[in-house]
Amino acid sequence: MTPNSLRSFAVGLLVAATLTGAVYFSDSSKAKSTEKSAETVKSEKLTEDELIKKLESKGFVIQTEDEWNQQIAAVNEKTEEKAEKKADKKSDEKVIYRTILTVSSGMTSIDVGNALERGKVIDSGMEFYKEVEKRGLENDLRPGTFEIESGMKMDEVISIIFK
């Protein structure tokens, strides 16, 4: 590039920048709109009460931090009360399991005790076996089908299954 062409290019850039600046600053409509928007912002500075009223008129709910904390505390209390009532209700209820026990020939009192334990009728099959052995009934097991509930006492269960 020759020095003359480089100077011509620089002069062209200078002329373009000057024209662009002149057009920008001479356009009065943009300057007025900018001034108007600044004035409207200054005039719309609302007090706290006016702001609350304006937001409420648009459907917003305005609360102070104390009001919000009171509502959260009330909800937590209700949740705790419901949980306590649920726990009380569960503690009052007793689940009774019914089991249909089929005793076949060849079964032992240990087998019967384990079946009753699986059916949640008794807590321990071994305790059942020891009680039957203590009474001397281990050879008196009666084949058949029996309906037994978890609410029954050990004596009742033994009297149903054994002769």
Order of alpha helices (4+ residues) and beta strands (2+ residues): alpha-alpha-alpha-alpha-beta-alpha-alpha-beta-alpha
